[in-house]
C-alpha cells in the first residue's frame, strides 16, 4: 500500500511538471530561432549589397550568368539557397528554425545546387510580393517581415503552427531586428499585431499598404 501511495505521488508530480518542462523547451527553441533569424538578416543585407535585391528569379539568373548552379524552385529553400551560393553566408545552419516539424539543422554540405538547403534544412518562410517579386533593402520599411516561423501554410494569407512556440511566432524585420508576436486566440494561426490587424493585412495604414505579400513555404521532410 505504501508503495502504491509513493507511485501515485510520483505520477502526480510528473504530471504537474511536464507542462512546465515542455513550455521551457519551446521557449528555448524559440530563442534559437530568433538567433538564427538575425543571422539570416545579415546575409540578406550582404546579398542586397551585391545584387540590389533579396533573392528572386532575377538574382538567380544573375548568379547563373556568373557561372553558378542555382535551384530554380519556388520554395523558401530555393530562394534562401541563393544566399549561400552568392557568398552572403557559408552556413546552412542559420536557416534552422528549431521546433518546426520536419526540419533539422543543415549539414553544411553545399557541393552542388542539389546539396544546398535540401528538404528539411530550412524552417523559415521567405517573404516576397505577389508575382514572385522580391523585396529589397530600398523597398522595405523597418517593420516589414522578411522571414517568418513556424509556418503551416504559406501564400498570401499564411497560417502558423500555434504549438511550436507556445502560441507565438517569430519574424525577421526589415531593420534586421527580430520580433515575436501572439497568434490569434481563435485557433486560426494568424500572426496578430497591434490594432486588430495581422502581420500580412493589406490596406491603408498597414505595413504593406496596397502591395500583396506572398510567403514561400520551407520544404520540409514531411513534404
C-alpha positions in Angstrom: 0.0 0.0 0.0 2.8 2.4 0.9 4.5 1.7 -2.4 1.3 2.4 -4.3 1.0 5.7 -2.5 4.5 6.7 -3.4 3.9 5.7 -7.1 0.7 7.8 -7.1 2.6 10.8 -5.7 5.3 10.5 -8.3 2.8 10.2 -11.1 1.0 13.4 -9.9 4.3 15.3 -9.6 5.3 14.2 -13.0 2.0 15.3 -14.4 2.4 18.7 -12.8 6.0 19.1 -14.0 5.5 18.0 -17.7 3.7 21.2 -18.9 6.4 23.4 -17.4 9.2 21.4 -18.9 7.5 21.5 -22.4 7.0 25.2 -22.1 10.6 25.8 -21.2 11.7 23.6 -24.1 9.6 25.6 -26.6 10.9 28.9 -25.2 14.4 27.6 -25.8 13.5 26.5 -29.3 12.1 30.0 -29.9 15.3 31.7 -28.6 17.4 29.6 -31.0 15.1 30.5 -33.9 15.4 34.2 -33.0 19.2 34.0 -33.0 19.2 32.3 -36.4 16.8 34.8 -37.9 19.2 37.6 -37.0 21.9 35.8 -39.0 19.6 35.4 -42.0 19.0 39.2 -41.8 22.8 39.8 -42.0 23.0 37.5 -45.0 20.1 39.2 -46.8 21.8 42.6 -46.3 25.0 41.3 -47.8 23.2 39.8 -50.7 21.3 43.0 -51.3 24.5 45.0 -51.3 25.7 42.8 -54.2 22.5 42.4 -56.2 20.3 45.3 -55.2 17.6 42.9 -54.2 16.8 40.0 -52.0 16.7 36.5 -53.7 14.4 36.3 -56.7 14.2 34.8 -60.1 16.2 37.7 -61.4 19.0 37.2 -58.9 19.0 33.5 -59.8 19.7 34.4 -63.4 22.4 36.9 -62.4 24.1 34.1 -60.3 23.9 31.7 -63.3 25.4 34.4 -65.5 28.4 34.3 -63.1 28.7 30.6 -63.6 26.8 29.3 -60.5 24.4 26.5 -60.4 21.3 27.7 -58.6 18.0 25.9 -57.6 15.1 27.1 -59.7 12.2 26.1 -57.5 9.7 28.3 -55.7 10.2 27.3 -52.1 11.9 29.2 -49.3 14.8 26.6 -49.5 15.3 27.6 -53.2 15.4 31.3 -52.6 17.5 31.2 -49.4 20.0 28.9 -51.2 21.0 31.9 -53.2 22.4 33.5 -50.1 24.8 30.6 -49.8 25.6 30.3 -53.5 26.0 34.1 -53.7 28.5 34.1 -50.8 26.3 36.1 -48.4 26.7 33.3 -45.9 28.6 29.9 -45.8 26.3 28.2 -43.3 23.1 26.2 -43.8 22.7 26.1 -40.0 21.3 29.7 -39.8 18.1 28.5 -41.6 17.2 26.1 -38.9 14.0 27.1 -37.1 14.2 24.8 -34.1 10.8 23.3 -33.1 9.4 23.3 -36.6 8.3 19.9 -37.6 10.2 18.1 -40.4 13.2 20.3 -40.0 16.8 19.6 -38.8 19.9 21.7 -38.6 21.7 21.8 -42.0 24.8 19.7 -42.6 26.7 22.4 -44.5 27.3 20.1 -47.4 27.0 22.6 -50.3 29.0 21.0 -53.1 26.2 21.3 -55.7 22.8 23.0 -56.0 21.2 19.7 -55.1 23.0 19.8 -51.8 22.2 23.3 -50.8 19.3 23.6 -48.3 17.8 20.2 -49.1 14.3 19.4 -47.9 14.3 19.6 -44.1 17.3 22.0 -43.8 15.2 25.2 -43.7 12.4 26.1 -41.3 11.8 29.7 -42.2 9.2 31.1 -44.7 10.6 33.6 -47.1 8.5 36.7 -47.7 8.1 38.1 -51.3 5.4 40.1 -53.0 2.8 38.6 -55.3 4.1 37.7 -58.7 7.4 36.4 -57.2 8.6 40.0 -56.9 11.5 40.3 -54.4 11.7 42.7 -51.6 14.9 44.8 -51.2 16.6 47.0 -48.6 15.5 50.1 -50.5 11.8 49.0 -50.5 11.3 47.6 -47.0 10.2 49.6 -44.0 11.7 48.8 -40.6 8.8 46.6 -39.7 8.5 44.7 -43.0 8.7 41.0 -42.3 11.3 39.2 -44.4 11.4 35.7 -42.9 8.9 34.0 -40.6 8.4 30.8 -38.5 6.8 28.4 -37.7 4.5 28.1 -40.7 1.8 25.6 -41.5 0.7 27.2 -44.8 2.3 29.9 -47.0 0.8 32.2 -49.7 -1.0 35.5 -49.3 -2.8 34.6 -46.1 -0.2 32.4 -44.2 -1.1 30.2 -41.3 1.2 29.5 -38.4 1.7 26.5 -36.1 0.4 27.6 -32.7 2.0 24.6 -30.9 5.7 25.1 -31.8 6.4 28.2 -29.6 3.6 28.3 -27.1 1.2 30.2 -29.4 3.8 32.7 -30.6 5.5 33.4 -33.9 9.0 34.8 -34.9 9.7 37.2 -37.7 12.7 38.9 -39.1 12.1 42.6 -39.8 13.5 44.9 -42.5 15.7 46.7 -40.0 17.3 43.3 -39.1 15.6 43.2 -35.7 13.6 40.1 -34.8 10.2 40.3 -33.4 7.8 37.9 -31.8 4.0 38.0 -31.5 1.0 36.1 -30.4 -1.1 34.0 -32.8 -4.8 34.7 -32.7 -6.8 33.1 -29.9 -9.4 31.6 -32.2 -7.0 28.9 -33.3 -6.8 30.2 -36.9 -3.0 30.5 -36.8 -2.9 34.2 -37.9 0.0 36.3 -36.8 -1.6 39.2 -34.9 -0.2 42.7 -34.4 -1.4 45.9 -32.8 -4.7 47.4 -33.9 -6.5 44.2 -34.6 -4.6 43.5 -37.8 -2.4 40.6 -38.8 1.2 40.7 -39.9 0.0 40.3 -43.5 -3.1 42.5 -43.6 -3.1 44.7 -46.7 -4.6 48.2 -47.0 -4.2 51.7 -45.7 -2.3 52.2 -42.5 -0.6 48.8 -42.8 2.9 47.7 -43.4 2.1 46.7 -46.9 -0.4 49.4 -48.0 -1.6 48.1 -51.4 1.2 45.6 -52.0 0.3 41.9 -51.6 2.8 39.8 -49.7 3.4 36.2 -50.7 5.1 33.9 -48.2 7.1 31.0 -49.6 7.0 27.8 -47.6 10.1 25.9 -46.5 10.5 22.5 -48.0 10.4 20.1 -45.0 10.9 16.4 -44.8 7.2 16.0 -44.4 6.5 17.3 -47.9 
